[in-house]
Amino acid sequence: MGMKSRNRFWKKKISVLILTVLLCAGSILSFAGCSFGKTSEEENPQVPENLLELLLGGNQNGTLTKGEAFMEKANTLKSLIDTYFWKDTNEDAMYEGMYHGLLNSLEDPYSCYYTKEEYAALMEEMEGTYCGIGALVSQNASTKVITIVRPFVNGPAYKAGMLPGDILTKIDGEDVSAWDIDLAVKHMKGEQNTIVEVEVWRASAGEYVELSITRDLVEVETVTYEMMEDSIGYIYIMQFDEVTTQQFTTALEELKAQGMKGLVVDIRDNGGGLLTTVCDMLDLFLEEEDLIVYTLDKYDIKDEIYAKEGSTGAIPMAVLINGFSASASEIFSGALQDYGLATIVGTQSFGKGIVQSVIPLSDGSAVKLTVSTYYTPEGRNIHGVGITPDVVVELDEALRQKPVVSLEEDNQVQRAIEEVKKLIK
Protein backbone atom coordinates (compact mmCIF):
# COMPACT_ATOMS: atom_id res chain seq x y z
CA MET A 1 0.00 0.00 0.00
CA GLY A 2 1.50 3.35 -1.09
CA MET A 3 1.65 6.45 1.12
CA LYS A 4 -1.35 8.05 -0.65
CA SER A 5 -3.36 4.85 -0.19
CA ARG A 6 -2.40 4.69 3.50
CA ASN A 7 -3.37 8.33 3.95
CA ARG A 8 -6.78 7.74 2.39
CA PHE A 9 -7.20 4.65 4.57
CA TRP A 10 -6.35 6.58 7.75
CA LYS A 11 -8.49 9.58 6.82
CA LYS A 12 -11.45 7.24 6.42
CA LYS A 13 -10.68 5.60 9.77
CA ILE A 14 -10.20 8.96 11.46
CA SER A 15 -13.52 10.24 10.14
CA VAL A 16 -15.20 7.10 11.51
CA LEU A 17 -13.41 7.60 14.85
CA ILE A 18 -14.60 11.20 15.17
CA LEU A 19 -18.13 10.16 14.27
CA THR A 20 -18.01 7.35 16.82
CA VAL A 21 -16.93 9.72 19.57
CA LEU A 22 -19.80 12.07 18.77
CA LEU A 23 -22.32 9.24 18.68
CA CYS A 24 -21.10 7.84 21.99
CA ALA A 25 -21.33 11.28 23.58
CA GLY A 26 -24.83 11.67 22.16
CA SER A 27 -25.88 8.36 23.63
CA ILE A 28 -24.63 9.36 27.08
CA LEU A 29 -26.46 12.69 26.98
CA SER A 30 -29.64 11.01 25.78
CA PHE A 31 -29.48 8.60 28.71
CA ALA A 32 -29.26 11.68 30.95
CA GLY A 33 -32.45 13.08 29.44
CA CYS A 34 -30.92 15.04 26.57
CA SER A 35 -30.41 14.29 22.89
CA PHE A 36 -28.45 15.67 19.97
CA GLY A 37 -30.29 17.38 17.17
CA LYS A 38 -29.17 16.86 13.61
CA THR A 39 -25.98 18.63 12.72
CA SER A 40 -25.18 19.71 9.21
CA GLU A 41 -21.87 18.83 7.67
CA GLU A 42 -21.00 22.54 7.47
CA GLU A 43 -21.31 22.86 11.28
CA ASN A 44 -18.78 20.09 11.88
CA PRO A 45 -15.07 20.94 11.85
CA GLN A 46 -13.37 19.66 8.75
CA VAL A 47 -10.73 16.96 9.15
CA PRO A 48 -7.37 18.59 8.39
CA GLU A 49 -5.59 17.20 5.33
CA ASN A 50 -2.47 16.65 7.45
CA LEU A 51 -4.24 14.92 10.38
CA LEU A 52 -2.40 11.65 9.79
CA GLU A 53 0.91 13.46 10.09
CA LEU A 54 -0.38 15.29 13.18
CA LEU A 55 -1.39 12.07 14.89
CA LEU A 56 1.88 10.37 14.03
CA GLY A 57 3.80 13.34 15.40
CA GLY A 58 5.72 14.06 12.18
CA ASN A 59 8.48 11.64 13.21
CA GLN A 60 7.62 8.51 11.27
CA ASN A 61 11.20 8.05 10.16
CA GLY A 62 12.69 8.68 13.61
CA THR A 63 14.64 11.69 12.39
CA LEU A 64 13.82 13.94 15.35
CA THR A 65 15.57 14.00 18.68
CA LYS A 66 13.47 13.31 21.78
CA GLY A 67 13.40 17.02 22.54
CA GLU A 68 12.28 17.88 19.01
CA ALA A 69 9.69 15.13 19.09
CA PHE A 70 8.38 16.46 22.40
CA MET A 71 7.88 19.93 20.96
CA GLU A 72 6.34 18.47 17.81
CA LYS A 73 3.88 16.42 19.84
CA ALA A 74 3.02 19.34 22.12
CA ASN A 75 2.21 21.45 19.05
CA THR A 76 0.18 18.56 17.63
CA LEU A 77 -1.89 18.26 20.81
CA LYS A 78 -2.51 22.01 20.86
CA SER A 79 -3.56 21.92 17.20
CA LEU A 80 -6.05 19.15 17.92
CA ILE A 81 -7.42 21.00 20.96
CA ASP A 82 -7.75 24.24 18.98
CA THR A 83 -9.55 22.40 16.20
CA TYR A 84 -11.87 20.04 18.05
CA PHE A 85 -12.26 21.01 21.72
CA TRP A 86 -15.82 22.21 22.24
CA LYS A 87 -15.02 25.34 24.27
CA ASP A 88 -12.65 28.26 24.04
CA THR A 89 -9.38 27.58 25.81
CA ASN A 90 -6.95 29.65 27.87
CA GLU A 91 -3.67 29.34 26.04
CA ASP A 92 -1.59 30.56 28.99
CA ALA A 93 -3.25 28.05 31.34
CA MET A 94 -2.63 25.31 28.77
CA TYR A 95 1.11 25.94 28.70
CA GLU A 96 1.32 26.47 32.46
CA GLY A 97 -0.38 23.10 32.89
CA MET A 98 2.24 21.50 30.66
CA TYR A 99 5.06 23.01 32.74
CA HIS A 100 3.44 21.80 35.96
CA GLY A 101 2.98 18.35 34.43
CA LEU A 102 6.64 18.15 33.41
CA LEU A 103 7.74 18.74 37.01
CA ASN A 104 5.00 16.45 38.40
CA SER A 105 6.38 13.63 36.26
CA LEU A 106 9.46 13.56 38.50
CA GLU A 107 7.24 12.09 41.26
CA ASP A 108 9.13 14.20 43.78
CA PRO A 109 6.88 16.07 46.23
CA TYR A 110 9.55 18.76 46.67
CA SER A 111 10.15 19.58 43.00
CA CYS A 112 7.63 21.87 41.35
CA TYR A 113 6.99 24.66 38.88
CA TYR A 114 6.08 28.18 40.02
CA THR A 115 4.19 30.64 37.87
CA LYS A 116 5.40 34.23 37.94
CA GLU A 117 2.85 35.06 40.63
CA GLU A 118 3.62 31.96 42.71
CA TYR A 119 7.36 32.65 42.57
CA ALA A 120 6.85 36.26 43.68
CA ALA A 121 4.76 35.03 46.63
CA LEU A 122 7.45 32.49 47.53
CA MET A 123 10.17 35.14 47.53
CA GLU A 124 8.02 37.39 49.72
CA GLU A 125 7.55 34.54 52.18
CA MET A 126 11.24 33.64 52.33
CA GLU A 127 12.29 37.28 52.74
CA GLY A 128 10.12 37.37 55.84
CA THR A 129 8.41 40.67 55.03
CA TYR A 130 4.98 41.39 53.59
CA CYS A 131 2.14 43.88 53.81
CA GLY A 132 -0.77 42.69 55.93
CA ILE A 133 -2.07 42.54 59.50
CA GLY A 134 0.87 40.77 61.17
CA ALA A 135 -0.49 37.64 62.84
CA LEU A 136 0.35 33.95 62.94
CA VAL A 137 -2.71 31.79 62.25
CA SER A 138 -3.43 28.06 62.27
CA GLN A 139 -6.32 25.93 61.01
CA ASN A 140 -7.90 22.76 62.38
CA ALA A 141 -7.83 20.30 59.49
CA SER A 142 -11.16 18.67 60.39
CA THR A 143 -13.27 21.63 61.58
CA LYS A 144 -11.71 24.32 59.31
CA VAL A 145 -11.61 26.66 62.34
CA ILE A 146 -8.92 29.32 61.86
CA THR A 147 -7.31 30.44 65.12
CA ILE A 148 -4.99 33.36 65.84
CA VAL A 149 -1.89 31.75 67.34
CA ARG A 150 -0.43 35.15 68.13
CA PRO A 151 -0.40 38.69 66.73
CA PHE A 152 3.11 40.00 66.13
CA VAL A 153 4.09 42.45 68.87
CA ASN A 154 3.58 46.06 67.70
CA GLY A 155 2.12 44.83 64.40
CA PRO A 156 -1.20 46.09 62.97
CA ALA A 157 -3.31 43.25 64.46
CA TYR A 158 -1.64 43.66 67.85
CA LYS A 159 -2.32 47.42 67.85
CA ALA A 160 -5.96 46.79 66.87
CA GLY A 161 -6.47 44.54 69.92
CA MET A 162 -6.28 41.05 68.44
CA LEU A 163 -5.42 38.37 71.03
CA PRO A 164 -3.95 34.84 70.94
CA GLY A 165 -6.77 32.29 70.79
CA ASP A 166 -9.17 34.55 68.88
CA ILE A 167 -11.14 32.52 66.32
CA LEU A 168 -11.45 34.13 62.91
CA THR A 169 -15.13 34.34 61.84
CA LYS A 170 -15.40 37.06 59.18
CA ILE A 171 -13.14 39.06 56.87
CA ASP A 172 -14.68 42.18 55.32
CA GLY A 173 -18.11 40.84 56.22
CA GLU A 174 -17.61 37.44 54.57
CA ASP A 175 -18.05 34.26 56.61
CA VAL A 176 -14.74 32.34 56.63
CA SER A 177 -15.99 29.14 58.31
CA ALA A 178 -15.50 27.10 55.12
CA TRP A 179 -12.41 28.93 53.85
CA ASP A 180 -9.00 27.38 53.49
CA ILE A 181 -6.35 29.12 55.57
CA ASP A 182 -4.45 30.25 52.45
CA LEU A 183 -7.54 32.09 51.19
CA ALA A 184 -8.00 33.81 54.56
CA VAL A 185 -4.36 34.90 54.65
CA LYS A 186 -4.62 36.20 51.07
CA HIS A 187 -7.61 38.37 52.02
CA MET A 188 -5.86 39.77 55.10
CA LYS A 189 -2.81 40.80 53.06
CA GLY A 190 -3.04 43.88 50.86
CA GLU A 191 -1.67 47.31 50.09
CA GLN A 192 -0.11 49.38 52.84
CA ASN A 193 -2.48 51.74 54.70
CA THR A 194 -5.62 49.98 53.46
CA ILE A 195 -8.16 48.72 56.02
CA VAL A 196 -9.46 45.18 56.51
CA GLU A 197 -12.45 44.53 58.76
CA VAL A 198 -12.05 41.35 60.82
CA GLU A 199 -14.50 39.66 63.19
CA VAL A 200 -13.28 37.14 65.76
CA TRP A 201 -14.92 34.98 68.41
CA ARG A 202 -13.21 35.60 71.75
CA ALA A 203 -14.04 32.64 73.99
CA SER A 204 -12.51 34.27 77.08
CA ALA A 205 -15.07 37.09 76.84
CA GLY A 206 -17.85 34.98 75.34
CA GLU A 207 -18.47 37.45 72.54
CA TYR A 208 -17.76 38.38 68.93
CA VAL A 209 -15.28 41.23 68.55
CA GLU A 210 -14.99 43.42 65.46
CA LEU A 211 -11.56 44.79 64.62
CA SER A 212 -10.66 47.42 62.05
CA ILE A 213 -7.03 46.77 61.09
CA THR A 214 -4.86 49.03 58.94
CA ARG A 215 -2.51 46.93 56.86
CA ASP A 216 1.18 47.81 57.10
CA LEU A 217 4.58 46.46 56.19
CA VAL A 218 5.25 43.53 58.52
CA GLU A 219 8.45 41.72 59.34
CA VAL A 220 7.47 38.18 60.20
CA GLU A 221 8.33 37.25 63.77
CA THR A 222 10.09 33.99 62.99
CA VAL A 223 11.64 34.12 66.47
CA THR A 224 9.96 34.72 69.84
CA TYR A 225 11.63 34.47 73.23
CA GLU A 226 11.25 34.96 76.96
CA MET A 227 13.07 34.32 80.22
CA MET A 228 11.61 31.52 82.32
CA GLU A 229 12.16 30.58 85.95
CA ASP A 230 15.66 29.80 87.22
CA SER A 231 17.18 31.99 84.48
CA ILE A 232 16.40 29.52 81.70
CA GLY A 233 15.92 31.28 78.37
CA TYR A 234 13.36 30.07 75.86
CA ILE A 235 13.53 30.76 72.10
CA TYR A 236 10.96 29.55 69.59
CA ILE A 237 11.95 29.47 65.90
CA MET A 238 8.98 29.30 63.53
CA GLN A 239 11.00 28.89 60.32
CA PHE A 240 14.42 29.69 58.88
CA ASP A 241 13.89 32.81 56.72
CA GLU A 242 16.25 35.60 55.72
CA VAL A 243 15.26 37.63 58.78
CA THR A 244 15.66 34.74 61.24
CA THR A 245 19.40 34.95 61.91
CA GLN A 246 19.24 38.55 63.11
CA GLN A 247 16.10 37.90 65.15
CA PHE A 248 17.72 34.85 66.77
CA THR A 249 20.95 36.77 67.51
CA THR A 250 18.96 39.58 69.11
CA ALA A 251 17.06 37.07 71.26
CA LEU A 252 20.30 35.46 72.46
CA GLU A 253 21.88 38.80 73.31
CA GLU A 254 18.87 40.06 75.25
CA LEU A 255 18.48 36.81 77.20
CA LYS A 256 22.18 36.86 78.08
CA ALA A 257 21.83 40.45 79.24
CA GLN A 258 19.09 39.23 81.59
CA GLY A 259 21.46 36.69 83.13
CA MET A 260 20.53 33.56 81.20
CA LYS A 261 22.16 30.39 82.62
CA GLY A 262 20.69 27.86 80.18
CA LEU A 263 18.65 27.80 76.97
CA VAL A 264 15.73 25.88 75.44
CA VAL A 265 15.43 26.24 71.66
CA ASP A 266 12.02 25.13 70.37
CA ILE A 267 11.84 24.08 66.71
CA ARG A 268 8.74 21.94 66.96
CA ASP A 269 6.49 22.31 63.88
CA ASN A 270 9.30 24.13 62.07
CA GLY A 271 9.24 22.82 58.50
CA GLY A 272 12.63 24.28 57.55
CA GLY A 273 13.66 27.16 55.34
CA LEU A 274 16.94 28.46 53.98
CA LEU A 275 20.14 26.42 54.25
CA THR A 276 22.20 29.61 54.44
CA THR A 277 20.17 30.83 57.42
CA VAL A 278 20.47 27.69 59.51
CA CYS A 279 24.23 27.56 58.84
CA ASP A 280 24.61 31.20 59.93
CA MET A 281 22.75 30.39 63.13
CA LEU A 282 24.90 27.35 63.86
CA ASP A 283 27.95 29.61 63.51
CA LEU A 284 26.86 31.07 66.86
CA PHE A 285 27.48 27.73 68.61
CA LEU A 286 30.16 25.89 66.66
CA GLU A 287 33.87 26.59 66.60
CA GLU A 288 35.49 28.03 63.50
CA GLU A 289 36.08 25.36 60.81
CA ASP A 290 33.69 22.87 62.44
CA LEU A 291 31.80 20.97 59.73
CA ILE A 292 28.12 22.01 59.83
CA VAL A 293 26.70 19.84 57.04
CA TYR A 294 27.73 18.35 53.72
CA THR A 295 25.77 17.44 50.61
CA LEU A 296 26.16 14.92 47.81
CA ASP A 297 24.57 15.35 44.38
CA LYS A 298 23.85 12.68 41.77
CA TYR A 299 27.39 13.01 40.43
CA ASP A 300 28.75 12.25 43.94
CA ILE A 301 30.15 15.79 44.13
CA LYS A 302 30.58 16.67 47.79
CA ASP A 303 29.93 20.18 49.07
CA GLU A 304 31.00 20.86 52.65
CA ILE A 305 29.88 23.83 54.73
CA TYR A 306 32.04 24.87 57.69
CA ALA A 307 31.39 27.21 60.60
CA LYS A 308 32.87 30.67 60.45
CA GLU A 309 34.26 32.74 63.27
CA GLY A 310 31.45 33.96 65.48
CA SER A 311 30.82 31.39 68.21
CA THR A 312 29.24 32.90 71.32
CA GLY A 313 30.60 30.06 73.44
CA ALA A 314 29.00 26.92 74.84
CA ILE A 315 25.79 27.28 76.81
CA PRO A 316 23.76 24.54 78.55
CA MET A 317 21.09 23.89 75.94
CA ALA A 318 18.18 21.63 74.98
CA VAL A 319 16.50 21.59 71.56
CA LEU A 320 12.83 20.60 71.22
CA ILE A 321 11.75 18.70 68.08
CA ASN A 322 8.70 16.77 66.91
CA GLY A 323 7.37 14.98 63.83
CA PHE A 324 6.90 18.28 61.99
CA SER A 325 10.48 19.48 62.52
CA ALA A 326 12.00 19.04 59.08
CA SER A 327 14.86 19.92 56.74
CA ALA A 328 16.74 22.97 58.13
CA SER A 329 15.37 22.10 61.59
CA GLU A 330 17.03 18.72 61.30
CA ILE A 331 20.31 20.27 60.14
CA PHE A 332 20.18 22.51 63.23
CA SER A 333 19.37 19.77 65.74
CA GLY A 334 21.55 17.16 64.00
CA ALA A 335 24.70 19.29 64.12
CA LEU A 336 24.21 20.26 67.78
CA GLN A 337 23.56 16.62 68.64
CA ASP A 338 26.64 15.38 66.77
CA TYR A 339 28.89 17.86 68.59
CA GLY A 340 27.25 17.17 71.96
CA LEU A 341 26.29 20.83 72.34
CA ALA A 342 22.60 20.25 73.11
CA THR A 343 20.27 17.61 74.49
CA ILE A 344 17.59 16.85 71.90
CA VAL A 345 14.15 16.46 73.53
CA GLY A 346 10.76 15.50 72.09
CA THR A 347 9.78 13.02 69.39
CA GLN A 348 11.31 11.73 66.15
CA SER A 349 11.67 14.48 63.56
CA PHE A 350 10.17 14.39 60.06
CA GLY A 351 13.12 12.98 58.12
CA LYS A 352 13.67 15.31 55.15
CA GLY A 353 17.34 14.95 54.34
CA ILE A 354 17.34 16.37 50.82
CA VAL A 355 18.10 19.85 49.54
CA GLN A 356 16.13 21.89 46.99
CA SER A 357 17.29 24.76 44.81
CA VAL A 358 14.90 27.34 43.38
CA ILE A 359 15.97 28.31 39.86
CA PRO A 360 14.39 31.49 38.43
CA LEU A 361 13.53 31.61 34.72
CA SER A 362 13.74 34.59 32.40
CA ASP A 363 9.96 35.14 32.25
CA GLY A 364 9.64 35.54 36.03
CA SER A 365 8.57 31.96 36.68
CA ALA A 366 10.80 29.41 38.44
CA VAL A 367 11.35 25.75 39.15
CA LYS A 368 12.27 24.12 42.43
CA LEU A 369 14.34 20.96 42.09
CA THR A 370 15.73 18.50 44.59
CA VAL A 371 19.45 18.67 43.88
CA SER A 372 21.26 16.77 46.62
CA THR A 373 21.18 14.75 49.83
CA TYR A 374 22.57 16.25 53.02
CA TYR A 375 24.48 14.59 55.84
CA THR A 376 25.08 15.65 59.43
CA PRO A 377 28.70 16.27 60.55
CA GLU A 378 29.03 12.61 61.57
CA GLY A 379 27.78 11.46 58.18
CA ARG A 380 24.18 10.63 59.08
CA ASN A 381 21.70 10.67 56.19
CA ILE A 382 18.40 11.15 58.00
CA HIS A 383 16.12 11.21 54.92
CA GLY A 384 13.07 9.09 55.67
CA VAL A 385 14.41 8.46 59.17
CA GLY A 386 14.66 11.73 61.07
CA ILE A 387 16.59 12.82 64.15
CA THR A 388 16.12 10.58 67.18
CA PRO A 389 15.83 12.61 70.40
CA ASP A 390 18.20 11.96 73.27
CA VAL A 391 15.16 12.20 75.54
CA VAL A 392 11.85 11.00 74.05
CA VAL A 393 8.82 12.87 75.41
CA GLU A 394 5.35 12.79 73.84
CA LEU A 395 3.15 15.87 74.17
CA ASP A 396 0.32 15.27 76.64
CA GLU A 397 -2.81 14.23 74.77
CA ALA A 398 -4.97 16.83 76.52
CA LEU A 399 -2.75 19.61 75.13
CA ARG A 400 -3.17 18.53 71.49
CA GLN A 401 -6.71 19.91 71.35
CA LYS A 402 -5.87 23.34 72.77
CA PRO A 403 -5.25 26.19 70.28
CA VAL A 404 -2.84 27.92 72.66
CA VAL A 405 -0.65 26.14 75.23
CA SER A 406 1.34 28.07 77.84
CA LEU A 407 4.96 27.16 78.49
CA GLU A 408 4.07 26.32 82.09
CA GLU A 409 1.60 23.60 81.05
CA ASP A 410 3.63 22.31 78.08
CA ASN A 411 5.10 19.05 79.38
CA GLN A 412 7.74 18.87 76.62
CA VAL A 413 9.03 22.35 77.45
CA GLN A 414 9.12 21.50 81.15
CA ARG A 415 11.12 18.33 80.45
CA ALA A 416 13.55 20.32 78.30
CA ILE A 417 14.03 22.74 81.20
CA GLU A 418 14.85 19.81 83.49
CA GLU A 419 17.47 18.59 81.01
CA VAL A 420 19.06 22.05 80.79
CA LYS A 421 19.26 22.27 84.59
CA LYS A 422 21.24 19.00 84.59
CA LEU A 423 23.83 20.67 82.35
CA ILE A 424 24.24 23.83 84.43
CA LYS A 425 27.31 23.62 86.60
N, C-alpha and C positions, 0 to 999 in steps of 0.2 A: 504493500500500500504506500503510495507516494505521499509527500508532505501535504499537498493540496487535498488529497483524499482523506488523510488523517484529520486535517483541519475541518473539512466538511462533516466528518463523522463526529468529532468532538463538539462542533457547534450545534449539531442536532441533539446530542446527548445533553449539552448544557442547557439548551432551550427546554428540553424535557425536565431537567432537574429544577430549573426555575419555576416551571409550571407546577411541578409536584410540590414544591415548597409552598406556593400560593394556595394550592388546593388543600394541602394539609392544614395550613393556617385557617382557611375558610371553614374547614370541618370543625376545628376546635372552637372557633367563634360561634358557629351555628349551635354546637352543643351547649354553649353558654347562653343561648337565647338570641344570638345575632346571626346574620347571614350576609354574605357578599352579594352585591348586585352585579350585574354584568359589566364588564370593563372592556372598553374598546381597545383595539390594538394600539391606537395612537396614544392612549393614556398610559400604556406600559412603557417602561424604559427599553430602549433598543439594546440588543446584545452587541457590545463592541466587537468590531472585526478582529481585534487583537486579543480577545478574551482568553483564547488558548494560551497565548504567550504570557498573559498576565497570571493565569493560574499556575503555569509551570515555572513562573518566576524568572523567565528570560535567561535561564542558566542550564538549558538542556544539554549543552556540550561540556558543562563543568569548567567553563573558561573563567568564571569569576572567583575571586577570593571569598572566604567566608564573610569578611567585612562588607565586600561589595554585594554579595548575595543577600546579606541582611538588609542593607539599604534598599536593594531592589525589591525585596519582599515587603518591606515596610511601605514603600511607595505603592506596590500592588494592592496591599490591604486598604490603604487610604483611597485608592482609586475605586475599589469595589464598594467601599462604604459611601463615598461621594455619589456613586452611580445608583446604588440600590437601597441604601438605608432609608427607612420611611420617614425620618424626621431630619430637620436641620441639625447639624453637629457643631460643636465648639472645637475649632481646630487646635487652639492652644491647649484645651483640656485633653484632647486626643494625644498630643505629643507629650504632655506632662505625664499622662498615664503610661505611656511607653517608657519614659525615663524611670518612673517608679517601678514598673514591672521589671526592668533590667536589673535594678538593685535588689528587688525582691527575689529574683531568681537565685541569688547567692545563698538564700536560706540562712542568713545570718541576722538575728534580731537587732544587731547593733549597727549594721550597715544600711544606709538609706539615702534617698534623694531628697533635697530640700528645694522647693520653689524659691523664687527671689524673696517672697514675703516670709516664708518659713525660715529662711536663712537669716533674714534681718531680725526676726523675733528671737532666734537662737542666740545671735550675737548680743542682743540686748540683755538676754537672760544671763549669759556668761559674764558680761561686763559688770553685772550686779547693780545696774542703775536703770530706772524706767520712770515714766510719769504716770502716777496713779494715786491710790489712797494710802499705801504703805501699811499693809497688814499681811500676816501669814495666815492662810486658811487651809482647812482640811475638809475632806468629805467622807462620810460613811458610805461604803460601797453598796450596802444593801438598802439603806433608807434614803440615800441621796441627800441627807441633811448636811449642809455646809456650815462649819463652825469656825469662828475666829479663834485661832490658836493664840495669837497675840498681835496687837497693833505695834508697829515700830515706834520706839520712844521718840517723841517730838515730831513724828510724822503726821500727815494730814488726818488720818483716822484717829490717832491718839489725841490730837488737839480737839477733834470733834466730839470726843467722849466715848469712843468705842472701847469695849472691855474684852479681855480674854473670856472665852466661853459664850459670848454672844452668838446666837444662831441667826444666820442670814435668811431673811424671809422675802424681801423685795428689793429690787434695784430699779430706780426710776419708775416706781409704781407697778413693775411687772413681777408676778409671783415666780420665785426661783426654785420652788420645791421639786420640780422635775428637771432642773437644769444640771448639766455636767459642770464640774468645777472650772474647767477651762473656759466655758462660755461665761460664767459669772466673773472670772478674773478679767476676761476681755472687756466686759461691760464696765468694770470698775476702773480700768485703765483709760487714758484719754489725754487730751491736750492740757498743758499746764494752765492753771487758773480757771478751768471749767469746773462746774459743780455737778456732782452725782448725788442723788437722793437715795439713801439706804435705810431700810427698815430691818431691825433685828428683834428677836425674842430674847429677853433678858430674864432667865429663869430665877436668878437671885432676887429680882424685884417683882417677878410674876407679871410682867407687862411687856407690851411691844414698845420699842423706842425708835423714833425717827431721827435720823442723823443727816444733816446737810454737810457734805464733805467737799472741800475745794481741792481738786487734784493738784499735785505739785511734783517736782522732780524728787525721786526717792532713791536713796542708796540702800539696797537690801541689807538688812541686818543678818548677815550669814553667821555672825558670832554674837552670843549673849553670855553674860558672866555675872557672878556674884560671889561674895565671901560667905562661907558657911561657918558653922560652929567649929571651935578648936583651930581656927585659922587655916581651914582647908578651902582652897579656891575651887570654883566650879566654872568650867567653860563649855558651852554647847556650840558645836559647829554644825550648821544646817547643811552646807554644801561648800565645795572648794571652788569659789569664783575668783575673778581678778581682784576683788576688793577684800578677800578673806584674809590674806597674809597680814595686811596692815591692821585690820580689825582684831585679829588674833594677837598680834604683837602688842597692840594697845591694851588689850585685856590682860595679858601677862604682866606688863609693866605696872598697871594700876593695882593688880592684886598683890604684886610684890611690894608696892609702896604701902599697902595696907598690912604688911607683915605676914604674907602667905608662907606657911610651913610645908604645905603639900598641895597637890593639884589633882582634880578629877577632870578629865577631858571626855566629853560625851559626844560620840559620833553615831549614836543609834539613829536609824532611819536616814542616814546620810548616804545618798546614792552615788556620790563621787563628785567629779568635776574635772578641773584642769590638773594635768600632771605637773606642770611648772609650779602651780600654787602649792600643792602638797609637798613638793621637794623644797621649796623655799621655807615652808613651815618646819620641816624636819631639820633644816639648817640650824634652827634655834636650839636643838637638843643634841645633835650629833657633832662629833669632832671633825675638824677640817680633814678632808680626804677620806672620810668614812663613806663606804658604798651605801647609797640610799636604795637603789633599785637598778636592775638591768633588764633589757628587753632583747628578744630574739625575733627576727622576721623570718619569712619563708625561705630566705636565702642563707639562713643561719648567721646573718650578720648581727653581731652583738653590740649593743649600745649601752654603755655604763654611765650612770649619773652619780656623781660624788658630792658630798656636802662641802659647802664653802665655809670660809671663816665667818663666824657669827653666833656660835654656841653661847647660850646664856648660862651654861653650867647645869649639872644634874640637879634634879628636884624630885623628891618622892612623888610618884605619879601612878595613877590608874587610868586606863582607857576603857570606856564603856562601848560595847558593840552589840549588835543583834542581827537577825536574819536579813535586815534591809540595809545593813552597812556594806557598801560595795565599792569596788574599783579603787578610787583614790583613798577612800576610807581604809581599805585593806592594805594599801601601800603604807599608809600612816601607821596603823596598828602593827602591821607585820614587821616594819623596820624597828620600831621601838621594842617589840617583843624579841626580835633576833639579837638586839644589842643589850637586852636585859635592863632597859631604861624605864619600863613601865609594866605594871601588872595588868593583863587584859582580863576584863570582867564582863560577864553577860552570857550571850548565846552565840552559837556558830554564825559567822558572817555569811554573806550571800554567795561569794565564790565567783567573782568576775575578775579573772586574771588576764584580760586581754586589753589592748590599747587601741583606741580609734583616733584617726586623724580626719579633720574636716578640711576638705579641699575646695576652695571657692572656684567658680567658673566665670568666664568672662561676661556672661549675661546677668550676673548677680545671683544666680542659683549656686548650689553647692552639693557635693556628695560627702557623706561620712563613711569611711571604710575602716574595718578592722585591719590593722597593719602589723601587729606583733603581739607576742605573749610576754608578760612581765614576770620577773622572779624577785623574791625578797633577797636581802643581802646574803642569806645563807643558802640561796638557790632553791627556795620553795616555789613551785608553780601551784598556786591555789585555785586555778580556774576549775569550777565545778566542785570545789572542795570547801574553800573558805578558810578563815582564820579560826583556829580552835582556842577559846579563851583559857587562860591559866586558871580562872575561877569561874565555873559555870553556875549561873544564877538565872532562873526563869523569872519573868515579870509576874507578879501576883495576878491571878485571873481576874479578881475584882477590879483591878486598875485598868484592864484592857477596854472596858466599856465606858470609861470616863474621858470626856473630851479634853480636860485639863487636869494634870496630876502634879501636885506640889512636890518639891524635892524632899520634903520631910516624910511624905508617905510613899515615895518611890523606893521600893525595896532594893532595886538594883543599884540606885545611887547610894543608898545607905550602906550596902555591902562594899561598894567601891571605896567609900570613906573609911570603912574599917580596914581595908587592905592598904590604903595610903598611911594610916596611922601606924601600921606595922612597920612601914619603911622609914618613918621619922625617927631619927636618932636623938 
